[in-house]
């Protein structure tokens, strides 16, 4: 993961520098500071903040926030380029570009903050700050504790807030400082043309989803029908988190035949809908994950009998039980209901924000059409999961909420 992160960051540096020149390179320095500060907050480097266990969804939150940081700097750099192409001086272009870029950046990040806070309130400790804030929405689901989705929301919220510090203010301070040095006064370094000629660009007066709402509604109807057909034909696969059941992780040595292991476990436990996946643990050792969605929880006797049968049937593999997760079907159904409520609540809160923020230019209608357009994109993602038979779980809900927040962050650019 560290290697993948370094490669991705290197590609971002190359892309931003080639496309936006000096502002792009300085933005990457700020992004590096944003990532370092996020890791410091999560790891408990600052005594006033408690440390937090890093999870894979948590890392995904950091990576997503880096994308938001890049987005913020792209908006600012594009505004500067536009002002330079329209004939303004370097100082005038920087001043106007910073002013024009700030509002859409704030609006875009606010929608992500709403989603991240909602994730922490829905899937975090009930007695926590966000749990108390959103208690009127999720009070019927009872107490809860922090989990992987909470980790995702925590890192996402922390990273987005730090994006205001590094991606907005730090970047602008560095660009202003560079522009005062004689060697960096050439407008070409900021995206201007070499000959200094004006190059006015025509800006669309109104967005498509505001100007042609009937097309958006028609597209949503077609997508909804296709998704419903997929759901009936292929069926919706629910993971243990939603359907209940058991997940057993065992270590082993050598090579195994997954089909034979699956048949052996199915015969021993009397289950026919189980799945078996290979993987590795933190030490690099080989593991098998046996999922039994929709089944009753496994007892200690059943687990011991299963391990004994596997070692008797495949003595060379030396199976060892590592981890067991049992989810009661009732708890799974409750988790699914809470996830649906979280998605609906996110749509409503973002709709209210857009309606209030852009009330002078048809805020309610624009917000409603934006929600409809985003529901279409969420239908597409859901349809892909159904078509590929990928089980729906808590990470899927976190991803859907993030899609809602990220795509909604583009609305201010059109309005």
C-alpha positions as CSV (number, residue, x, y, z in Angstrom):
1,X,0.0,0.0,0.0
2,X,2.9,2.4,0.8
3,X,4.5,1.6,-2.6
4,X,1.2,2.1,-4.4
5,X,0.7,5.4,-2.6
6,X,4.2,6.7,-3.5
7,X,3.7,5.7,-7.2
8,X,0.3,7.4,-7.3
9,X,1.7,10.6,-5.6
10,X,4.6,10.7,-8.1
11,X,2.1,10.5,-11.0
12,X,0.1,13.3,-9.5
13,X,3.2,15.5,-9.2
14,X,4.1,14.8,-12.9
15,X,0.5,15.5,-14.0
16,X,0.0,18.7,-12.0
17,X,3.4,20.1,-12.9
18,X,2.9,19.4,-16.6
19,X,-0.6,20.8,-16.8
20,X,-0.4,23.7,-14.3
21,X,3.3,24.3,-14.1
22,X,4.4,26.2,-11.0
23,X,1.0,26.3,-9.2
24,X,0.7,22.6,-9.8
25,X,4.1,21.8,-8.4
26,X,3.5,23.9,-5.3
27,X,0.1,22.3,-4.8
28,X,1.8,18.9,-4.6
29,X,4.1,20.1,-1.8
30,X,0.9,21.2,0.1
31,X,-0.6,17.8,-0.6
32,X,2.4,16.1,1.0
33,X,1.9,18.2,4.1
34,X,-1.8,17.3,4.1
35,X,-1.0,13.6,4.1
36,X,1.6,13.9,6.8
37,X,-0.7,16.0,9.0
38,X,-3.5,13.4,8.5
39,X,-1.3,10.5,9.6
40,X,-0.1,12.6,12.6
41,X,-3.7,13.2,13.7
42,X,-4.7,9.6,13.3
43,X,-1.6,8.1,15.0
44,X,-2.0,10.3,18.1
45,X,1.1,12.4,17.5
46,X,-0.8,15.4,18.9
47,X,-1.6,14.6,22.6
48,X,-4.9,16.5,22.5
49,X,-6.2,14.0,20.0
50,X,-6.6,10.3,20.7
51,X,-4.9,7.8,18.4
52,X,-7.0,5.8,16.0
53,X,-6.6,2.3,14.6
54,X,-5.8,2.5,10.9
55,X,-8.0,0.2,8.7
56,X,-8.2,-0.4,5.0
57,X,-11.3,1.8,4.7
58,X,-9.4,4.5,6.8
59,X,-6.6,4.4,4.2
60,X,-9.2,4.7,1.5
61,X,-10.5,7.9,3.2
62,X,-7.0,9.4,3.2
63,X,-6.6,8.6,-0.5
64,X,-10.0,10.0,-1.4
65,X,-9.2,13.2,0.5
66,X,-6.0,13.5,-1.5
67,X,-8.2,13.5,-4.6
68,X,-10.3,16.3,-3.1
69,X,-7.1,18.2,-2.4
70,X,-6.0,17.8,-6.0
71,X,-9.5,19.0,-7.1
72,X,-9.2,22.1,-5.0
73,X,-5.9,23.0,-6.5
74,X,-7.0,22.3,-10.0
75,X,-9.9,24.7,-9.5
76,X,-7.6,27.5,-8.4
77,X,-5.0,26.8,-11.1
78,X,-7.7,26.8,-13.8
79,X,-9.1,30.1,-12.6
80,X,-5.6,31.6,-12.7
81,X,-5.1,30.3,-16.3
82,X,-8.4,31.7,-17.4
83,X,-7.6,35.2,-16.0
84,X,-4.2,35.2,-17.7
85,X,-5.7,34.1,-21.0
86,X,-8.2,36.9,-20.7
87,X,-5.4,39.5,-20.6
88,X,-4.9,40.3,-16.9
89,X,-1.5,40.9,-15.3
90,X,0.1,38.2,-13.2
91,X,-0.9,39.9,-9.9
92,X,-4.4,40.6,-11.1
93,X,-4.8,37.0,-12.4
94,X,-3.7,35.6,-9.0
95,X,-6.0,37.8,-7.0
96,X,-9.0,37.2,-9.2
97,X,-8.2,33.4,-9.6
98,X,-8.0,33.0,-5.8
99,X,-11.2,34.8,-5.3
100,X,-13.2,32.9,-8.0
101,X,-11.8,29.5,-6.9
102,X,-12.5,29.8,-3.2
103,X,-16.3,29.6,-3.2
104,X,-16.6,26.4,-5.3
105,X,-13.9,24.7,-3.2
106,X,-15.7,25.5,0.1
107,X,-19.0,24.4,-1.3
108,X,-17.5,21.1,-2.6
109,X,-15.7,20.3,0.6
110,X,-18.8,21.1,2.7
111,X,-20.7,18.3,1.0
112,X,-17.9,15.8,1.8
113,X,-17.9,17.0,5.5
114,X,-21.6,16.3,5.6
115,X,-21.1,12.8,4.4
116,X,-18.1,12.1,6.6
117,X,-19.9,13.4,9.7
118,X,-23.0,11.4,8.9
119,X,-20.8,8.2,8.6
120,X,-19.3,8.9,12.0
121,X,-22.7,9.6,13.5
122,X,-24.3,6.5,12.1
123,X,-21.6,3.9,12.5
124,X,-19.6,5.3,15.4
125,X,-19.9,5.4,19.2
126,X,-23.4,6.5,20.2
127,X,-22.0,8.6,23.0
128,X,-19.5,10.4,20.7
129,X,-19.9,13.9,19.4
130,X,-21.3,13.0,16.0
131,X,-23.4,10.2,17.5
132,X,-25.1,12.8,19.7
133,X,-25.5,15.2,16.8
134,X,-27.3,12.7,14.6
135,X,-29.1,10.9,17.4
136,X,-32.5,12.3,16.2
137,X,-32.0,10.3,12.9
138,X,-30.5,7.0,14.2
139,X,-32.0,6.8,17.7
140,X,-34.2,3.9,16.8
141,X,-31.2,1.6,16.1
142,X,-29.8,1.6,19.7
143,X,-26.2,1.9,20.8
144,X,-23.2,1.2,18.5
145,X,-19.4,1.2,18.6
146,X,-16.7,2.4,16.2
147,X,-16.0,0.1,13.2
148,X,-14.4,0.2,9.8
149,X,-16.9,2.6,8.3
150,X,-16.3,5.0,11.3
151,X,-12.6,4.8,10.5
152,X,-13.4,5.7,6.9
153,X,-15.5,8.7,8.0
154,X,-12.9,9.8,10.6
155,X,-9.9,9.9,8.2
156,X,-12.1,11.4,5.5
157,X,-13.3,14.2,7.7
158,X,-9.8,14.9,9.1
159,X,-8.3,15.0,5.7
160,X,-10.9,17.3,4.2
161,X,-10.6,19.8,7.1
162,X,-6.8,19.7,6.6
163,X,-7.4,20.3,2.9
164,X,-8.6,23.8,3.8
165,X,-5.3,24.4,5.6
166,X,-2.9,22.9,3.1
167,X,-4.8,22.7,-0.2
168,X,-6.2,26.2,0.0
169,X,-4.3,28.5,2.3
170,X,-0.8,26.9,2.2
171,X,-0.8,26.6,-1.5
172,X,-1.9,30.2,-2.0
173,X,0.7,31.5,0.4
174,X,3.4,29.6,-1.6
175,X,2.1,30.8,-4.9
176,X,2.0,34.5,-3.7
177,X,5.5,34.2,-2.3
178,X,6.8,32.7,-5.6
179,X,5.1,35.4,-7.7
180,X,7.1,38.1,-5.8
181,X,10.4,36.6,-6.8
182,X,11.7,38.0,-10.1
183,X,12.7,34.6,-11.5
184,X,9.1,33.4,-11.1
185,X,7.4,36.5,-12.6
186,X,6.9,35.0,-16.0
187,X,3.2,34.4,-16.7
188,X,4.1,31.2,-18.7
189,X,4.9,29.5,-15.3
190,X,1.3,30.0,-14.2
191,X,-0.4,28.8,-17.4
192,X,-0.4,32.0,-19.5
193,X,0.4,32.0,-23.2
194,X,4.0,32.7,-24.4
195,X,3.0,35.6,-26.7
196,X,0.8,37.2,-24.0
197,X,-2.2,37.5,-26.3
198,X,-5.8,37.3,-24.9
199,X,-7.7,34.1,-25.5
200,X,-11.3,34.6,-24.3
201,X,-13.2,31.4,-23.7
202,X,-17.0,31.1,-23.8
203,X,-18.4,30.0,-20.5
204,X,-21.7,28.0,-20.6
205,X,-24.5,30.1,-19.1
206,X,-26.4,27.2,-17.4
207,X,-25.8,23.6,-16.5
208,X,-27.4,20.7,-18.3
209,X,-29.2,19.3,-15.3
210,X,-30.7,22.8,-14.6
211,X,-31.6,23.6,-18.2
212,X,-33.0,20.1,-19.2
213,X,-34.3,18.4,-16.1
214,X,-36.7,16.2,-18.1
215,X,-33.7,14.5,-19.8
216,X,-32.2,13.7,-16.3
217,X,-35.5,12.2,-15.1
218,X,-35.8,10.1,-18.3
219,X,-32.2,8.9,-17.9
220,X,-33.0,8.0,-14.2
221,X,-36.1,6.0,-15.2
222,X,-34.1,4.0,-17.8
223,X,-31.3,3.3,-15.4
224,X,-33.7,2.3,-12.7
225,X,-35.5,-0.2,-15.0
226,X,-32.2,-1.8,-16.1
227,X,-31.0,-2.1,-12.4
228,X,-34.3,-3.7,-11.4
229,X,-34.0,-6.2,-14.3
230,X,-30.5,-7.0,-13.1
231,X,-31.7,-7.4,-9.6
232,X,-34.4,-9.9,-10.5
233,X,-32.4,-11.8,-13.0
234,X,-29.1,-12.1,-11.2
235,X,-30.2,-11.6,-7.7
236,X,-28.7,-9.3,-5.0
237,X,-25.8,-10.9,-3.1
238,X,-25.7,-9.7,0.5
239,X,-22.6,-10.0,2.7
240,X,-22.6,-11.3,6.2
241,X,-22.8,-7.7,7.6
242,X,-26.3,-7.4,6.1
243,X,-27.5,-11.0,5.9
244,X,-26.0,-12.4,9.1
245,X,-23.9,-15.5,9.3
246,X,-20.3,-16.5,10.1
247,X,-16.8,-15.7,8.7
248,X,-13.9,-18.0,9.6
249,X,-10.3,-17.3,8.8
250,X,-7.8,-20.2,9.0
251,X,-4.1,-20.4,8.2
252,X,-2.6,-23.2,6.2
253,X,0.6,-24.3,4.5
254,X,1.4,-25.5,1.0
255,X,-1.2,-25.6,-1.8
256,X,-4.9,-26.3,-1.5
257,X,-7.7,-27.0,-3.9
258,X,-10.4,-24.5,-3.1
259,X,-13.2,-26.6,-4.6
260,X,-12.2,-29.7,-2.5
261,X,-12.0,-27.6,0.7
262,X,-15.3,-26.0,0.0
263,X,-17.0,-29.4,-0.4
264,X,-15.4,-30.7,2.8
265,X,-16.5,-27.7,4.8
266,X,-20.0,-27.8,3.3
267,X,-20.4,-31.5,4.2
268,X,-19.1,-31.0,7.7
269,X,-21.3,-27.9,8.5
270,X,-24.3,-28.9,6.4
271,X,-24.1,-25.6,4.5
272,X,-24.4,-25.2,0.8
273,X,-24.1,-21.4,0.2
274,X,-20.6,-20.9,1.6
275,X,-17.7,-19.3,-0.3
276,X,-14.0,-19.8,0.2
277,X,-11.3,-17.2,-0.6
278,X,-7.5,-17.2,-0.3
279,X,-5.5,-14.4,1.1
280,X,-2.6,-13.5,3.4
281,X,-2.4,-12.2,7.0
282,X,-0.2,-9.3,8.3
283,X,2.8,-11.6,8.5
284,X,2.4,-12.8,4.9
285,X,1.2,-16.3,5.8
286,X,-1.4,-18.0,3.6
287,X,-5.0,-17.8,4.8
288,X,-8.4,-19.2,3.8
289,X,-11.6,-17.1,4.5
290,X,-14.8,-19.2,4.7
291,X,-18.0,-17.1,4.5
292,X,-21.3,-18.6,5.4
293,X,-23.9,-15.7,4.8
294,X,-27.4,-16.2,6.1
295,X,-26.5,-19.1,8.3
296,X,-26.8,-19.5,12.1
297,X,-23.7,-18.5,14.1
298,X,-21.1,-21.3,14.5
299,X,-20.5,-22.8,17.9
300,X,-17.1,-23.6,19.4
301,X,-17.8,-27.3,18.9
302,X,-18.6,-26.8,15.2
303,X,-15.4,-24.8,14.6
304,X,-13.2,-27.4,16.3
305,X,-14.9,-30.2,14.4
306,X,-14.4,-28.3,11.1
307,X,-10.6,-27.7,11.8
308,X,-10.2,-31.4,12.8
309,X,-11.9,-32.6,9.6
310,X,-9.8,-30.3,7.4
311,X,-6.5,-31.5,9.1
312,X,-7.7,-35.2,8.8
313,X,-8.6,-34.8,5.1
314,X,-5.6,-32.6,4.1
315,X,-2.8,-33.4,6.7
316,X,-0.1,-31.7,4.7
317,X,-1.8,-28.2,4.9
318,X,-1.8,-28.0,8.7
319,X,-5.0,-25.8,9.1
320,X,-5.1,-23.5,12.1
321,X,-8.0,-21.3,13.2
322,X,-7.1,-17.6,13.3
323,X,-10.3,-15.5,13.5
324,X,-14.1,-16.0,13.8
325,X,-16.8,-13.4,13.2
326,X,-20.4,-14.3,13.9
327,X,-23.2,-11.9,12.9
328,X,-26.8,-12.5,14.1
329,X,-29.3,-12.1,11.2
330,X,-31.3,-9.7,13.2
331,X,-28.2,-7.5,13.7
332,X,-27.5,-7.7,10.0
333,X,-30.9,-6.6,9.1
334,X,-30.6,-3.7,11.5
335,X,-27.3,-2.7,10.0
336,X,-28.8,-2.7,6.5
337,X,-31.7,-0.6,7.7
338,X,-29.3,1.9,9.2
339,X,-27.3,2.1,6.0
340,X,-30.4,2.9,4.0
341,X,-31.4,5.6,6.5
342,X,-27.9,7.0,6.2
343,X,-28.0,7.3,2.4
344,X,-31.5,9.0,2.6
345,X,-30.3,11.3,5.3
346,X,-27.2,12.3,3.3
347,X,-29.4,13.1,0.2
348,X,-31.7,15.2,2.3
349,X,-28.9,17.2,4.1
350,X,-27.0,17.9,0.9
351,X,-30.3,18.9,-0.9
352,X,-31.0,21.4,1.9
353,X,-27.5,22.8,1.8
354,X,-27.6,23.3,-2.0
355,X,-31.1,24.8,-1.8
356,X,-30.0,27.3,0.8
357,X,-26.7,28.1,-0.7
358,X,-28.0,28.7,-4.2
359,X,-31.5,29.9,-3.3
360,X,-31.3,33.0,-5.6
361,X,-30.8,30.8,-8.7
362,X,-33.4,28.1,-8.2
363,X,-31.7,26.3,-5.3
364,X,-34.5,23.8,-4.6
365,X,-35.0,22.8,-8.2
366,X,-31.2,22.7,-8.8
367,X,-30.6,20.7,-5.7
368,X,-33.4,18.2,-6.5
369,X,-32.2,17.7,-10.1
370,X,-28.7,17.2,-8.8
371,X,-29.9,14.6,-6.3
372,X,-31.7,12.8,-9.2
373,X,-28.6,12.9,-11.4
374,X,-26.5,11.5,-8.5
375,X,-29.1,8.8,-7.8
376,X,-28.5,7.7,-11.5
377,X,-24.8,7.4,-10.9
378,X,-25.4,5.4,-7.7
379,X,-27.8,3.1,-9.6
380,X,-25.1,2.4,-12.1
381,X,-22.6,1.5,-9.3
382,X,-25.2,-0.7,-7.7
383,X,-26.0,-2.4,-11.0
384,X,-22.3,-3.2,-11.5
385,X,-22.2,-4.9,-8.1
386,X,-25.3,-6.9,-8.9
387,X,-24.0,-7.9,-12.4
388,X,-20.6,-9.0,-11.2
389,X,-22.1,-10.8,-8.1
390,X,-20.1,-8.7,-5.7
391,X,-21.6,-9.0,-2.2
392,X,-23.0,-5.7,-0.7
393,X,-21.5,-4.8,2.7
394,X,-20.7,-1.9,4.9
395,X,-17.8,-0.8,2.6
396,X,-20.3,-0.6,-0.3
397,X,-22.5,1.8,1.7
398,X,-19.5,3.9,2.6
399,X,-18.5,4.0,-1.1
400,X,-22.1,5.0,-2.1
401,X,-22.2,7.8,0.4
402,X,-18.8,9.0,-0.8
403,X,-19.9,9.0,-4.4
404,X,-22.9,11.1,-3.3
405,X,-20.6,13.6,-1.6
406,X,-17.8,13.7,-4.2
407,X,-20.1,14.1,-7.2
408,X,-22.2,16.6,-5.3
409,X,-19.0,18.7,-4.9
410,X,-19.1,19.4,-8.6
411,X,-22.5,21.1,-8.4
412,X,-21.1,24.5,-7.4
413,X,-19.0,24.5,-10.5
414,X,-22.1,24.4,-12.7
415,X,-24.3,26.7,-10.6
